[in-house]
């Protein structure tokens, strides 16, 4: 039931009113702020069974960028070393593999359900 952008607002014509205590509202607002979305989106995700996660801190995208940058540098060094026969590359290959594994783990932590 994936809706096209813009279509979602037009297809949501039903409204519900929910009464909450002060504590329930505070709890809902706290969870919504950690997920960095709207209350409506949060509730729709709860209804549809989506795993709701806290939004990553501002530092996580920077960390992913740096890990990818280091991986690209390692890859360039590996290509040059192979072409010129300058050094033994098994350790460099292992470092590149560990870097890629780390990148996958970081991305999976914040994107997979």
Steps between C-alpha positions, in 0.01 A plus 500: 500500500769745398364838405663742261627828637213748525242224472529414870336822617206467263431138590496566875158650542400325825559664836501358850501675834702340780487620856822460698604578854779751554742215565396311186534813288843574648609141429371520141670836442830369638492194273407714200786743566751212525374363167514852350168495320143614546254347742281398209785321324603331826147371561464379140830313532380339825176391331680353200745306719814682392791478740547854623855597585653809641640724233879479489694778663647764276839328536392169341475628140840667548640172630361309200652761267842468665493119495415508129774756436760283676378198302536689173853606596594142591361383169704756305817400687427133429453567128827695477689238704373221277586691182855584608571186701621720785391309807334193635130571492328228710498723809370790295226278356401390851488863614274585206272204580477602868421855392218378273361277777501795739318717247233234449448460876464874553256544212298190600466626855309805381320378191383139532188391687 
